[in-house]
Amino acid sequence: MRPSIILPLLLIMLFVRLTLHPARAAEVTRPEQLLQQAEETWNRGSRAEAIAMVTQVLLADPKHRNALALRGRYFSELRQDTKAVADFDAVIALDPRAPVLYQHRGWCRFRLGKFDDAIADFDKAIKLVPSMEPEHWQRGIVCYYAKRFEDGKKQFELHQTVNPRDVENAVWHFLCTARLSGLDAARASLIPITGDSRVPMAQVHSLFAGKAKPQDVLEAAEGGDAKSPNRNGQLFYAHLYLGLYYEATGDHVKCREHIQKAVTQYPSDSPMGDVARVHAQVLKRHSK
């Protein structure tokens, strides 16, 4: 999906809620200095060292809210989701009204395959900040995996009001509708999209509309400069949405083939990369 404004807004809210009130330099405590140093260390790429610095604060004060929230974010960014959830559990127990904590924990729970728990977290974040509900495409995607297709469909319809040029939103709406009412109904109600310039999104939309072939999507993704920095991303999205298309049309062999290519040959570090990896895990469980 296109970048969301949810996370930047929530990070600002977390900063406002959890950091110290403005104070003279002499009043800044050593734990807060260590956390600031940890953030600088993390931004330099020294991940283990940054986590060790935050952990040092927590060894002295296991209920230090800032340290728990920061380490939880670090574990989340490293996709060490079980550890991240444990830290978010602890800080939410101390501060149950910080929406960014539910947002982060919800996505970690999604990556762990705990779909209903993830939705509960997103619902709590929305309850705390109702204005974020239309932006919340993540909730719609998790509803699809939780088989709450009606809820997912409604979420994507709501998201369309704030993100009208996103082919991916139209596709996920299609996927939920197809599960509820069949392919013909999904094609008939496919949300029209113009202005999504990302390759190969125009071809992806045409594919789900029944106006293009899978090969058209691949040719678009493979076109242009083979050394372009965008090429891996183009092929990732092509294979992800081909996999989802084949799932919707009942070809489970080709679905697995394309999802596997998205995950292994053209991996993405984006939230949609997380979605592809979760989908691969779901397919693996079903194959057993």
N, C-alpha and C positions, 0 to 999 in steps of 0.2 A: 504494500500500500504506500501511497505518498506519505512523506513525513508528516507526523501529527504534531499539533501544538500542545497536546496534553502533557507530555513529559517535561518540556521546558517550563511550562506554567507551574507544574507541580513541584519541580525542583526549586523554583523560586519560593514557593510556599513553604517547602521544607526548610529552606535556608532561613526564612523569616521566623518560622515556628521553633526551630531547634537550636539555632545559633544563639550566642550570647547577645544581650542587649548592648548597644554602644557603650563602651567603657574606656576609661583611660588605660594606656598601655600597661601601667603598673598593676592594673586589676586583672589582666588576662592571666588565667591560671595555666599551670604547666600542662595539664591534660589537653586544654584547647590548643596550646602551642604545638603539642605533639600531633594532634589531629591535623593542624594546618601543615605541618611538615610532612605528614603522611600523604596528604593530598598532593603536595608538590612532588613528593617521591613517586606517587602513582602516575602523575602526569608525565614524569620523565621515563616511565616504562618499567620501573622497578616494582613489580607487582608484589612479590613475596615480601620484600622489605617494607612496603607500605602497610600490608596486612599485619606484619609483625609489630609495627609501631602502634597501630590501632589496638591490637590485642594487648599490648603493654598497658594501655589505658584501662582496658577492661579487666585485667588481672588485679589492678588496684581498686577498681570500682565496677563490678559486674553489671550495675544498673545505669551506667553512663549512657544517656539517650543518644547523644551525638555520635559516640563511638559505635554503638550497636547499629545505628542507621547507616553510618559510613561503611562499616565492615560488611553489612548486609548488601549494600550497593556494590562493593568490590566483588564479593562472592557471586552476585548476580551477573555482573559483567563478565566474569570468568566462567559463567554457566555452571558454577558449583551450587546447584539450586537447593539441595538439601541443607547445606550450611547457611545459605542465604535465608531460607525460610525460617530456620531456627533463630537467626538474629532478628529478622522482622517480627517473628512471634514475640520475642522478648521486648522489643521496643514498642510494639503496638500495645502490649500489656501495660506499659508505662505511659504511653501517649496514644490513646485510641481515637483521636480526632485529627490525625495527620493523613490526608488522603493519599499522598505520594507513597506512603508505606504500604497501603492496601494495593495500590497500582503495581508497585514493584513485586510484592508478594504474589499477587494474582498472576503475573506473567511467569514467575518462577514455578508456580503451581501448574500452570498450563504446560510448561516444558517438562514437568514431572508426570504429566498425564492425568492430573487431578482436576478435571474440567469443571465439575460442579463447585469445587472449592474456589477455583479461579474466578468463576462468575460471581460467587458470593463476595469475593474481595472487590471486584469491579463495581458491583452494586453498592457496596459500602462506600467506595470512593465517590461514586455518583451521588449518593445520598448526602455526602458531606459537601460536595460541590455540584449541584444540579446542572449548572451551566455547561459542564463538561460532557453531558450525556450525548449530544449529537456528534461530538468528535470521536466517540468511543468505538472505532471500528474493531479494536482488539476484542471487545466483548462479543461482537457479532461473530467473529471467527471462532471463538471458543464455544459459543452456542452451537455452531455447526458440529463441532467434535463431540459436544455433549448430547447431540441429537435433539436439541431444542430448536428445531428448524423454524418454527413460527416466530420465536423470539429473535432468532438470527435474522430472519427476513425483515422484521420490523426495525431491528437495529440498523441494517444497511439502508433501509428507506429513510431513516432519520439521518444517517450519516450523509446521504445524498444531498441533504439540504445545506450542508456546509462544505461539501467536497464534490461538486457536480461534474468534475472532469476526470474522475478516477475510474478507469476501466476495471480495476480490480474490485472496486465496490460493486459494480454492476455484475461481475462474475460471481462473487460470493452470494449476492442476492439471487442470482440464477440457480446456484447450487442448492440453496435452501429451498427455493420454490420447486425445483425438480424433485427433491425428496418429499415434499408435501403433496405436489399435484401432478408430477410427471414432466417429461421433457417438452411436450407441446406447450403446456401452460407456461413453463419457464421461458421458452423462446418468445412466446407471445407477450410476456411481461418484462422482457429484457430491457433494462434501463438504457435509453439512448445516451451515448457519450460522444462528445466532441472536445477536442483540445488536449487530449492526452498524447503528448509528443514522444513519450518513451517507446523505444523499440523493444519488443514487437507488439505493443499494446493494441494498436489499431487492428492488427491481424488476429490477436487473441479475441477481441470483441466480435469481429466478423465470424470467427470460428464458432463461438457460442451462439451467434445469431443464425447459424446454418448457412452462411454466405461464403465461407472459406474452408479450406482443407487444412489438416494438421501440417502438411508440407509447407503451406504458405507461411505458417508461424515460424517454422524452422529456417526457411530461406530468408525471412526478414531478419531473424536473430543472427544468422551466419553472414549476412551481407556486410559490406563496408570493409574497413581496414581490419585485417586479421590481428594486428597488434594493438588495436584500440583498447584503452583501459576499460572501456564500457562493455567489451565483448563478453567477458565472463558473466557479468550481470545480465546481459541480454539473453544468453543461453540458459542461465539459471531460471529466469522468468519463463522462457519458452517451455522448458521441460516441466517446471512446476505446473503451469496451467494446462499443458498437454496431459499431464498426469491426472489433474482434476477433471478435465474434459472426458477422458476415457473412463474415469470412475463414474461420472454422471451418465455416460452412455452404456455402461455395463461391461466394458472391456477391461477386466481386472488385470490381465496379463500385461497389457500395454500401460495401464495405470502404474503398476509397480515398476515397469521398465523406466518410465520417464521420471517418476519421483526419485528413483534410485540415482538416475543421472544428475538430477538437480542437487541431490545431497552429496554425491561422491565426486562427480566430474567437474561440477561448476558450483561449489559450495559458496554460500553467502553468509556474511557475518551480521546480516540485518535481521530485524524481527521476522520478515518473511522467510529468511533462512531457518529461523526457529520453527516456523510453521511447517516447512518442508521436512525437517527432521522429525517433528512430532508425527506428521502424516506417515513417514516411513516406519516409525515405531508402531503406529496403529495397524498398518498393513502387516507388519511382522507378527503382531499378536493374532490378527485374524487368520493368517496363514497357518498358525499352529492349531 
